[in-house]
Amino acid sequence: MSIGRREPREIALDHRGSGTAPRVVAGAFWTDPHQCAWRVVAPTFSALVAAMNLTGPPRPVGQNGPHDHHA
């Protein structure tokens, strides 16, 4: 997934260590513009969610805003 407004950054889930608790990695082109180095952003996706304080209660389907395609 690419994120960022001015400079896009690629992030990915790395399942090589665990199929159920993947690491979160981000592409780092600043070390060599011709080759992407991947840096660990969080040891697990759950750790990233907790660090970003996104662990609130789930919202019922249909109440997630205008882009909710499950309703």
N, C-alpha and C positions, 0 to 999 in steps of 0.2 A: 504494500500500500504506500502511496506517496502522500506526504503531508507537507505543509508549509506554504506560506504565501509568497515570500520573496525568493527563497531558495528551497526548492523541493527536496525533501528528505525521504528516503525509502526506509520503511520499517517492515519487519517480517517476524513471524513466529518460527522459531528453530526447534523442530521436533526431534532432532537427532539424539538428544540426551534423554528425552522422555516424551512418550506419545500423549500423556495426560497432563503434563506440566511443562509446556514449551517455554524456552527462553525467548525474550523479546530482544531483537537485534536491530540496529540501524546502520544503513550504509554510510560510509565515510570516504568521500572522494577527495577530501582536502589533503590526505597523505600522498596520493598519486592520482592526478586527474584522469589517468588512462586505466586505472584499476580500482575497483571498489573493495575496501576493507570493511568487514562487518564488525561492529562493536556491540558488546552486550549492554543493553539499556536497563534491563531488569532480569533478575534470575528466573522469574516465572511471569506468566501473564497475570496471575492472581496478585503478585507483588506489585506489578505496574498499576492494576486497577486500584489496589489499596493506597498506593503512593499518590495517585491522582484523586483520591477521595471519591471514587465512583461506586462505592459499595452500598448505596442507599437501597431502600426497598424497591422491588420491581413494580413497574406500573402495569395496570391491566392493558391487554391488547386493545387498540383503538384509542388510547390516550397518550400516544407517544408523539403527537404533533402531525404536521401535514404530510410527512413522508412515511407514515405508517402504512405499509402495504399488506399487513396481516389482518386488517379489519374487514 
